[in-house]
Amino acid sequence: MQYTDADHKQLRYMFQKLGFSPHHTGYKLLITAILLYAQDPNQSITKELYPTIAKHTKLYSAASIERAIRYAITEAWAHGPQRAWQQYFPQQIKAPSNAIFIATMVEYWI
């Protein structure tokens, strides 16, 4: 499945609403992760998704991708508008895990 500029724009808008900074490496990696996860939501995020992104980027290891994504989520949670976060994650008291965040964003985006 091929994604268009409109898909990227919609994801960037969702991230902007949540307070993500496009300057974080994890921001770009999250967009890639969501697009790839949407193609196969049954894949393991840790064992399949991160290594796939690492192969495509050739710049980062799977572990550094996981860390960059976690950092971006944590920073957006801490500094973004909590009202917007509650729309997507009403039961969360602390920042969602990478897996929960990616799966939830795919559900809202599709």
C-alpha positions in Angstrom: 0.0 0.0 0.0 1.4 3.4 -1.0 0.9 6.4 1.1 0.4 9.9 -0.2 1.4 13.3 1.0 -2.1 13.7 2.3 -1.5 10.7 4.6 1.7 12.3 5.9 0.0 15.6 6.4 -2.9 14.1 8.4 -0.4 12.3 10.7 1.6 15.5 11.1 -1.6 17.3 12.0 -2.5 14.7 14.7 1.0 15.0 16.1 0.9 18.8 16.1 -2.4 18.6 18.1 -0.6 16.4 20.7 2.3 18.8 21.0 5.0 16.7 19.2 8.1 18.6 18.1 9.1 17.9 14.5 12.7 18.5 15.6 12.9 15.2 17.5 14.2 12.3 15.5 11.4 10.2 17.0 8.8 12.4 15.3 9.8 11.3 11.8 10.4 7.7 12.9 6.9 7.6 14.4 5.3 8.6 11.2 7.2 5.9 9.4 6.3 3.4 12.1 2.6 4.2 11.9 2.6 4.0 8.1 4.3 0.6 8.2 2.2 -0.7 11.1 -1.0 0.2 9.3 0.0 -2.2 6.5 0.3 -5.1 9.0 -1.1 -4.5 12.4 -0.4 -8.1 13.5 3.4 -7.6 13.3 5.5 -7.4 16.5 6.5 -3.8 17.0 9.8 -4.8 18.8 10.8 -7.8 16.7 9.6 -6.7 13.3 8.6 -3.1 13.0 11.7 -1.5 14.5 14.2 -3.7 12.6 12.3 -3.0 9.3 12.6 0.8 10.0 16.3 0.3 10.8 16.8 -1.5 7.4 15.0 1.3 5.5 16.8 4.2 7.2 20.2 2.6 7.5 21.0 5.3 10.0 19.7 3.9 13.2 19.6 0.6 15.0 16.3 -0.9 16.1 17.2 0.0 19.7 17.9 3.6 18.9 14.6 3.8 17.0 12.7 2.5 19.9 14.5 5.0 22.2 13.9 8.0 19.9 10.2 7.2 19.6 9.8 6.7 23.3 11.6 10.1 23.9 9.3 11.9 21.4 6.2 10.4 23.0 7.4 11.2 26.6 8.3 14.8 25.7 5.0 15.4 23.9 3.1 13.9 26.8 4.9 16.2 29.3 4.7 19.4 27.3 1.6 18.9 25.0 -2.0 19.8 25.7 -3.4 17.2 28.1 -6.9 17.8 26.7 -5.8 16.6 23.3 -4.0 13.6 24.7 -7.2 12.6 26.6 -9.1 12.5 23.4 -6.9 9.6 22.2 -5.9 8.1 25.5 -8.7 8.8 28.0 -7.5 6.1 30.5 -3.8 6.9 30.5 -2.3 8.5 33.6 1.2 8.5 32.3 2.7 8.6 28.8 1.5 5.6 26.7 4.1 3.0 25.6 5.4 3.0 22.1 3.2 0.0 21.2 0.0 1.5 22.6 0.7 4.8 21.0 1.4 3.4 17.5 -1.6 1.0 17.6 -3.9 3.7 18.8 -2.8 6.3 16.2 -3.3 3.6 13.5 -6.8 3.0 14.7 -7.7 6.8 14.7 -5.9 7.4 11.4 -7.4 4.6 9.3 
